[in-house]
Structures are given as C-alpha cells and as structure tokens.
Amino acid sequence: MKKLAYAVVFAALVVGCSQKATVETPKVVEQTPSFNVNTQEDANSRLQRINSSLQSVYFDFDKYDIRSDMYGVISNNAGLLNNDGKDFNIVVEGNCDEWGSEEYNQALGLKRAKAVKDALETQGVSNSRIVVKSYGENNPVCSEKTKDCDAQNRRAETKVQF
C-alpha cells in the first residue's frame, strides 16, 4: 500500500512538473528621450519675464505716500509676486528727481521704497522677502529738464532676484 501511495505521489509530481510554464515574451517599450533641462536657465527666463511685467509706482513732487491711481499697480505687482514670483526675493528701489540735496533725495527715495514695501505687505507679500534701497537722484530714467521728465524719475521700482 505504501508503494502505491508513493507511486501516486510520484506520478502527480511528474505530471505536475512536466507542464511547462508559459512565459510571455517581454514587450518592447519605447522610451521617450530624456532632456537635460537646466532649471537655472528656466529660472533666469522666468526672472526676466517677471521683472519686465512689474510696473513702477510713481509719486508726486516731494511726497512718499502712494497716490490713489497707483493702487492698481501695487495690486497687480503683488499678484505677480505672490504667484509666479513666489520663489524669488524682492527689491524695492526708491528714486527721486534732481530737486533737493543728495542727502534729502536719498532719504526720500528710501521712504518711497518703504511705502511700496508696506503696500505690498498689505496685499499678502511676505515682508521677509522684501529689501528696500534708495538711489536718490542717482538713477534717473530721464535726463531732460522738463516736468514730465522729473515725474518719471519720482518712482519706486520693484524687482525680483535670486
């Protein structure tokens, strides 16, 4: 009886093991070519695009309070800085026309930059990202001796950087 049991087990093993397992042929997978993307270059392009989109805030003669017609500029700049520019640091640069002493214009430029910084903060831009500086009268965009030219120089410019 034992022999019969061993024979049955042996036969079951031989029959079970004699069947070949079916193995599927591996499928050829086409690989998409990988590109070595330079993220620094992408960040530089984004930095330039954001800086070209940011608008200057203009001020009245001898003033550093934000004019009512500049609130839209502040709002647009803040939206850009909070979204597409959220990975960058911000510099607000205060500028003046040539009227007044260099020391006075340096201080006025700083007050203008701080006023824009405060306005951006009220729009949700983190103050830890913002640095202010003043160029006083030393960074004019216009050098003609006209009122319109002077008005262009009374400004604060917002820029992003790494």
C-alpha positions as CSV (number, residue, x, y, z in Angstrom):
1,M,0.0,0.0,0.0
2,K,2.8,2.3,0.8
3,K,4.3,1.6,-2.6
4,L,1.0,2.5,-4.3
5,A,0.8,5.8,-2.3
6,Y,4.4,6.6,-3.3
7,A,3.7,5.8,-6.9
8,V,0.6,8.1,-6.9
9,V,2.5,11.0,-5.3
10,F,5.5,10.4,-7.7
11,A,3.1,10.4,-10.7
12,A,1.4,13.6,-9.6
13,L,4.8,15.3,-9.2
14,V,6.0,14.2,-12.6
15,V,2.7,15.2,-14.3
16,G,2.6,18.5,-12.5
17,C,6.2,19.3,-13.1
18,S,6.2,18.1,-16.7
19,Q,3.9,21.0,-17.8
20,K,6.0,24.0,-19.0
21,A,5.2,27.3,-17.5
22,T,4.1,29.8,-20.1
23,V,6.3,32.9,-20.1
24,E,5.3,35.9,-22.1
25,T,7.8,37.5,-24.4
26,P,8.9,40.8,-23.0
27,K,7.3,43.7,-24.7
28,V,9.5,46.3,-26.3
29,V,8.8,49.6,-24.5
30,E,9.8,52.7,-26.4
31,Q,11.4,55.2,-24.2
32,T,10.8,58.9,-24.5
33,P,14.1,60.7,-24.9
34,S,15.1,62.5,-21.7
35,F,16.2,66.1,-21.9
36,N,18.7,67.6,-19.6
37,V,16.8,70.7,-18.6
38,N,18.8,73.4,-17.0
39,T,16.5,74.6,-14.2
40,Q,18.7,77.6,-13.6
41,E,18.2,78.8,-17.2
42,D,14.4,78.4,-16.8
43,A,14.5,80.4,-13.5
44,N,16.5,83.1,-15.3
45,S,13.9,83.3,-18.1
46,R,11.1,83.5,-15.5
47,L,13.0,86.1,-13.6
48,Q,13.4,88.3,-16.7
49,R,9.7,87.8,-17.6
50,I,8.5,88.8,-14.1
51,N,10.8,91.8,-14.0
52,S,9.6,93.0,-17.3
53,S,6.0,92.7,-16.1
54,L,6.4,94.6,-12.8
55,Q,5.4,98.2,-13.0
56,S,6.9,101.3,-11.4
57,V,4.9,103.2,-8.7
58,Y,5.1,107.0,-9.3
59,F,5.0,109.7,-6.7
60,D,4.1,113.4,-6.5
61,F,6.8,116.0,-6.0
62,D,8.3,115.8,-2.6
63,K,5.9,113.0,-1.5
64,Y,6.2,109.4,-0.5
65,D,2.6,108.4,0.0
66,I,1.1,106.1,-2.5
67,R,-1.2,108.0,-5.0
68,S,-4.7,106.7,-5.5
69,D,-4.0,106.0,-9.2
70,M,-1.1,103.7,-8.2
71,Y,-3.2,101.2,-6.1
72,G,-3.9,99.2,-9.2
73,V,-0.2,98.9,-9.9
74,I,0.5,97.8,-6.4
75,S,-2.2,95.2,-6.6
76,N,-1.0,93.9,-10.0
77,N,2.6,93.7,-8.8
78,A,1.5,91.9,-5.6
79,G,-0.5,89.4,-7.5
80,L,2.5,88.6,-9.7
81,L,4.9,88.4,-6.7
82,N,2.5,86.1,-4.8
83,N,2.0,83.7,-7.7
84,D,4.6,83.5,-10.4
85,G,7.3,85.3,-8.4
86,K,6.8,83.5,-5.1
87,D,10.2,81.8,-5.3
88,F,12.2,85.0,-5.6
89,N,13.4,87.7,-3.3
90,I,12.2,91.2,-3.9
91,V,14.0,94.5,-4.0
92,V,12.1,97.8,-4.0
93,E,14.2,100.7,-5.2
94,G,13.2,104.3,-4.4
95,N,14.1,107.0,-6.8
96,C,13.8,110.8,-6.9
97,D,14.1,113.7,-9.3
98,E,17.1,116.0,-9.1
99,W,15.5,118.7,-6.9
100,G,16.8,118.9,-3.4
101,S,20.1,117.9,-1.9
102,E,21.6,114.4,-2.4
103,E,21.0,113.5,1.3
104,Y,17.4,114.7,1.2
105,N,16.7,112.7,-2.0
106,Q,18.4,109.6,-0.6
107,A,16.1,109.7,2.4
108,L,13.0,110.5,0.3
109,G,13.9,107.5,-2.0
110,L,14.1,105.3,1.0
111,K,10.7,106.5,2.3
112,R,9.2,105.8,-1.2
113,A,10.6,102.3,-1.2
114,K,9.3,101.6,2.3
115,A,5.8,102.9,1.3
116,V,5.7,100.4,-1.6
117,K,7.0,97.6,0.6
118,D,4.3,98.3,3.2
119,A,1.6,98.4,0.4
120,L,2.9,95.0,-1.0
121,E,2.7,93.5,2.5
122,T,-0.9,94.6,2.9
123,Q,-1.5,92.6,-0.4
124,G,0.0,89.4,1.2
125,V,3.6,89.6,0.0
126,S,5.8,88.3,2.8
127,N,8.0,91.1,4.3
128,S,10.8,88.7,4.8
129,R,11.3,88.5,1.0
130,I,11.4,92.3,0.6
131,V,14.5,94.5,0.8
132,V,14.4,98.3,0.2
133,K,17.0,100.6,-1.1
134,S,17.3,104.1,-2.3
135,Y,19.1,105.5,-5.3
136,G,18.0,109.1,-4.5
137,E,18.6,111.1,-7.6
138,N,21.4,108.9,-9.0
139,N,19.3,106.5,-11.1
140,P,17.2,108.7,-13.5
141,V,15.3,107.2,-16.4
142,C,15.0,110.6,-18.0
143,S,17.5,113.5,-18.0
144,E,15.6,116.3,-19.8
145,K,14.9,119.5,-17.9
146,T,11.1,119.1,-18.0
147,K,8.3,118.5,-15.5
148,D,7.3,115.3,-17.4
149,C,10.9,114.0,-17.1
150,D,11.0,114.8,-13.4
151,A,7.7,113.0,-12.9
152,Q,9.2,109.8,-14.5
153,N,12.2,109.9,-12.1
154,R,9.9,110.1,-9.0
155,R,9.3,106.4,-8.7
156,A,9.8,103.1,-6.9
157,E,10.7,100.1,-8.9
158,T,10.0,96.6,-7.8
159,K,12.3,93.8,-9.0
160,V,12.8,90.1,-8.3
161,Q,16.1,88.4,-7.8
162,F,17.6,85.1,-6.6
